[in-house]
């Protein structure tokens, strides 16, 4: 008979702790570490390079033997938490990334503890995801037939939308037969469209060259007449136009296409109308911005990210389609191991594996559901309003400063500008700001030239952070312009 006590796990069989109370203490300590990290974000550098000895620690050999959780927790606290990407910091303005919240973090923790696979079957986590789907259906004014799923982000959601649009255009047989050899599918989006659009056409086998890049107007919105001309030209050439993409906030400048005008064109030519709402779709929550999104309710599909303006922790992208049957036609398949039952765990009518490519799916919906329930749409709308107002004030500040040049109109929460003296290296200004660790814009290119891009998405960002950015650009720009005469850089 074994002498091992009944509460000890058998080696090689179970991984639960031998003493749950000890584990509880370790867990509380780890939670405190993360809470301390989040509470002190503004008091630490936004970003800092990891010392060589820290990086060397991640070249350690395979961990065959166990390590006490308390020791691992110390490593997490000292070697991981201080060296993140910094998007939770109030000075982070580099890319369109939300700052996350404590509520969302707790949602991830609970979801991990439940450890549900949301590929299908009959369990309440699927009801949570469906409820979020109904909520966004109502936010964007979609019909009762609408359906949708969580994905890693808009890039993956866009790929799924492209596959659904392809199947709508060619019928379900395309899944078996592949693309026709005698006709080319053609898609249309502005030159400002996100890179995930041509990439989705690439991955879907259609080819990125089949995306027609359409010129934009002086507000960087897609030119509607140029869209019509391109569609007619492709039809005349014997091709098959099938997809029209509008941007509800372009990634470079935040410009919003004429979404209603694009809906008219899609209807006129029988195209699937997809809206990329990754950056700005949730601007519709703010009363002062809602009119900018007129026509989005007429889209056939919208891809967007809860991990941006709604501040849900990464990752939480979503695809909403006007008719869930389009996703079923594109992805549902028969498999013996996915047989359904009338009752029991294998029951249920809504199996997400019928609507997208993933069978194994995490419970992304819970942290989103918890965020929406806890804060409410009014408070999240206030985040949209506040960050947009900060962007407008930054644009005004730049216009009033002779040493700075505004490079694009400020529509939402993205501001592109540059130091007026071309002798100052724009990329170097951005690099030095990152190294100083107070604010972090990003580098982009507009009209062939470099620009500083500030995307104000984080709910923690305040006017003082915006002023820190301006002061930093003015100071570093002047230094770089002066040093360019001698061919030196600061720190050389």
N, C-alpha and C positions, 0 to 999 in steps of 0.2 A: 504493500500500500504506500502511496506517495506521502511524504511528510510535508509537502508544500501546502501552505495554508489556503483556504478556499478562496480568499480574495486576491491571490496572486495569479497573474496571467501565466499561461503555459508558454514557455519559450518557443518561438516559431509558429505559434497558433494565434494568439491574441495580442493586440497592441494597446489595449486599454491600460490605464495606469494601475499599478498594484495598490496605490493609496490615492484615492480621489481627492482627499483633503490637501495632500502635498501638491498635487496637480493644480488644485484651485488657487493655492498661494502663488505658484509660478504664473498661472494665467492672469491673475490680478496684477502681478508685477509687470507683465508684458503689456497689459491694457493701460496701466498707469504710464508706462514709457511712451506709448503712442499718444495718449492724451496730453502728456507733458510736451511732446513734440508738436502737436497741433496747437496747443495753447501758446507756445512760445515762438511760433513761426516768424512773427515780425521782429523778434529780438535777435534772430540769428541770420547769418548770410543766406541770401536767396539760393545761391549755388556756390560751391567751393570744390576745387579739384581734390580728389581722394589722394592722400599721401601714398607713395610707392609701397610702404609696408602694409597699408590696408589692401591695396590691390593684390599684392603678393599673397595675402591670406586666402584669396579666392582661386589660387592655383594649387590648393591643397589636394592631396590624393584622395581617392575614393574613401568614404567614411564607413568602413566595414564594421567597426565596433560602435556601439551606442555612445552618445554624449549626453550627460544630464541636461535637461531642458533649461535649468538655471544658467548653465554655462553658455548654451546657445543664445539665451535671452540677452546675456551680456554682450555677445558678439553683435546681435541685432542692434542693440542700443548704441554701441560705440562705433560700429563699422558700416552700418547700413542706413539707419535713420538720418545721420548728419549729411549724407552724400546723395540725396535724391535729386530729382530733376527740378525741384523748386516751384512747381506749379501751384502749390498751396500758399505760397508767400504772396503778400499783398502787392509786391512790386513786380510780380510775374506778368508780363504783357507780350511775351515773345510769340506764342502760338495760341491758337484758339482752344484753350483747355480750361475747364472749370476748376475751381479750387477745392472741390470736395467738401463734405461736412461730417461732423461727428455722427449725426443720425445715419448718413449713408454708410459710414464705416461700421456702425453697429448692425446695419442691415446685412452687410457682407458677412459679418461674424455669425449672425443667426442663420443665414442661408448656407454657410459652410457647415454649420453644426447639423442642419437638417440633411444636407448632402443629397438633395433630390436631383434626379435626372429628368429634365423637362422635355424629353423627346416624345413622350406620350404617356398613355395609361390613365388611370383614374385616381387623381390625388389633387388636393386643394392648391398646391403651388401653381398648377395650370390655371385654376380659377383666378389666381392673383394676376398672372400674365394676361389673361383675357380681360380682366377688369382694366388694367392699364391700357390695353388696346382699345377698349370702349371709351376710355377717358380721352385718349388722343384723337379718336374718331370724332368726338364731340368738339374738341378744341379746334380742329381743322375743318369742321363742317362736312365730314364725309358721310356717305349714306349708310343705312343699316346693314348693307351687304359687305361693308368694309371689314377687313381682317388684317392681321399683321403679327410680326414676331420681333423679338429681341435678337440682335446680332452684336458682334464685337464693336462695330461702328458703322458709319455711313459708307465706308469703302466696301465692306462686305454686303451691306444692304443694297447698295447700288448694283453690285454684281447680280444679286438675286432678282432685282427689278429688271435688269437687262435680259436675264434668262426668261422671265415671265413675259416680257414684251416680245421676245423672239418667238416664244411658243404661241402667243396670241396671233402673231403675224403669219406663221407658217403652219400652225396646227400641231397637235400632239405627236404626229408622226416624225417631226424633226428630232425628237428624242431618240428615235430608233435609226432614222435614215441619215441624220446629219444635215448640214446646210446644203442648199441646192447649188449645183455647179453653174447653172445658167443665169442666175440672178443674184446680185449683191444686195445684202441688207445695208441700209444707210441710216445713220443717226446724225442729229444736229444739236449743237450746243455752242455757246459763245466762246470766244477765245479766252475768256476769263474763267471758264468752267474748271472745276477741280480735276486734278490728274487722275482721280479714281474713275472718272467716266471713260476716258480712252482705255484705261487699264482693264475695266470691266469688259469692254468689247474685245480686248485682247484675250482675256482669260476665257471668255465665252466662245471663242473660236471664230468670231465675226471679223476681227481684225481692227486694230486701232486706227488704221488709215481710212476706215469706213465712217469715222466720225468727222463730219464736216465742221471745221472751226469757223464760226460766223463772226463777222465784224461787230464792234460795239459802237455806241454813240459817245458823246462827250461826257456822259455820266457813267460810262462803262457798263451799260446795259445792252443786251443783245438787240441787234437791228432787225426788226420784224420783217421789213421788206426783203432784206438779204436772206432771211430764213426762207421766205416764200420762193424767192428766185432759186435758191439752192435745191429745194424740194422739186420744183418744176424741172430743173435741169437734170436731176437724177432720174426722174420719171421718164423724161424724154429719151435718156440714154438707156432705158430698159432696166434700171435698178429698182429696188423695192424700199422706199423710205418707210421706216417702221417706228422710229423713236425720236422724240423731241424732249430735250432736257432744259429746264429753266433753273435759274439760281435764285434762291431766297436768301441772298447774302453771299457774294463771292468771297472766296478765301483770301484773296489778295487785298481787296479794298472794302468789302462789305456791301457792294452795290447789289440792288435787287432788280431783277429783270421785270418787264411788264408781264406779270404772270397771267393776267386776264387775256392780254393780247396773244400770248402763246397758246392759251387754251382754245382760243378761236381758231388758230392755225391748225392745231392738232385735230380739232373736230372737222375742219374743212378737208383735210387730207387723210383722215383716218389713221393718225399716228397715236401710239402710246405716249402719253404725256407724263413725264417724270419730273419731279422737283427735288433738287438737291437743297435740303434745308439744314445741312449740318451746322453751318455757322449761325444762321439767323432765324430759322423757322419759328422758334419760340418767342421771337419779337412780337408775334401776333397776340401775346398775352398782355402787352402794354397798350393801353387805350390810345396813346399818342402815336403809336407805330402801326396799329392794326390795319389802317387803310393801305399801307405799303404792300400788304400781302393779299390784296383783293385778287381773286382768281385762283388762289391756292386750293380752294375747296373744289375746284374743277379738275384737279390733277387726277391722273389714274394711279399714281403712286407718289409717296413722299418718303425720302430717307432723311433721318435726323438723329441727333445725339443727345441723350439725356446727360451725358458727362460734360457738356459744354455749359450753356446758360443755366440749365436747371441744377447744376452743381452736384449731380450724382457721381460718386466715385467711379473711376474707370473699371471695366468698360461697360457701356450701356447704350449701344446704338439700336435703332428701330427702323423697320420698314412697314409702312402703312399702305395698303392697296385698297382701291375702291370696291373691288370684288374679290373675295377670298378664293373663289373658284379659279381665278387665274393662277394662283400659287399652287393649288391642287393639280391643275392640268400640267404645270411645269415640273412638279417634284414628287407627287404621290407615286408610290410603286408597291408592288406586292412582294412580300417576303414571308416565308413560313414562320420565322421566329418573331414576326410582328403581327401574328394573328390576333384578332380582336375577340372579345367575349361580351356577352350580354350583361354580365354582372361580374363583380370582383375587381381585382387590381388591373386586369387586362381589359377592363371595360373603358367607357368614356368615348365620346364622339370626336373630340378635338385633340388630335395628335399632331404636334408641331412638325414631326418628321415628314408629314404629308405636305407641308407648306414651305419647306426649305431644305437645304442640303445636309443639315446636321441631325444625327440621331442622338448623339451625346450632347446635351445642352445644360449649362449651369442655370442657377436660379437668379439670373440678372434682374428679373422683374421685381424681386423682393426689396432690394435697396432703393429701387425707383419708386415702388409703391409706398414704401415707408417714408421716403422723402416727400412725395406729393401729399400723403396723408398728414404728415407731421407739420410741414411748413404751410401747406395750402397754396393754391395758385396765386392768390393775391400777394403773398409774400415773395413768391418767385417772380411775379410780375414786377415787384418793386426792385428786385435785383436787375432785371432787364432795364428798367427805367433809370436806375442809378448809374449803371455802367455806360449806358448810352449817353447820359448827360455828361459823364466824365470825359467820354470821347469827344463830344461836342466842345466842351471847355478846352480840351487839349488842342483841338483844331483852331479855336479862337486864339489861344495863347500863341500858337505857331504863326498864325496870320499877323499877329501884333508884334512879332519878334523879327527884326530885319535880318538877323543871322540865320534864320530858319526858313525853309520853303515847304509849304503844304503841297503834296504831290498828287492828291486825288481828293474828290469831294468826300466828306464824312457823312455817310448815310446811316450807319448803325453804330457799331462799337469798335471799328477798325480805323486807325489813323496812320497814313503813310506820309512821311516827310523826310527832309534831308537837311544837312548843314549846308548853308548857302555857298560857302567858299569851296569850290571843287578841289582845292588843294588838300582838303581834309579827306582822308580815306574813310568812306562810310562803313565798310566792313570792319575796319579797325576801331571805329567808335563803338560799334555794337559789341565787339570782342572785349574791349576794355570795360564797358558797363557790366558785362557778365562777370568778369574777373573781380570787379569791385563788390559784387554781391548784394547790391541794394535794389536794382531794377534790371529787368531783362526784356528788352524788345527783341525783335528778330530782324534779319536782313532779307529783303526781297528785291525784285527788279520790276520796274515799271517803265514802259516805253524805252526799253533797252538800257536803262541806267539803274544803279543801286538806290535803294531807299530804306529808311528805318521804318519798321512796321510795328505799331503798338496795338495789340488786340486786348481790349479791356473786357475780360470775361469773369474774372474772379470776384466773388461777392465781398472779399476782404479789401479790395483796392479802394483807396480814398484819394481825395484831392492832393494830399501831401505826397502821395506816391507819384502822381502825375507830375507834380512840380519837381520832384527829385529827378524824374526822367528828363525833363526839359533842362534843368540846371546841369545835369550830367552831360547831356549832348552839347550844350553851349561851352562848358569847360573843356571837355575832351576835344571837341571840334576845333576850338581855338588852339589848343596845344598841338594837335596833329597838323593843322594848317601851318603853324609856325615851324614845326620840326621838319615838315616836308621839304623845306628849303635846303636843309643840311643833309637830307637823305636818311635821317635817323628817326627812330620811333621811341616813344616813352618806354623806359625800361631797358633800352639797348646800351 
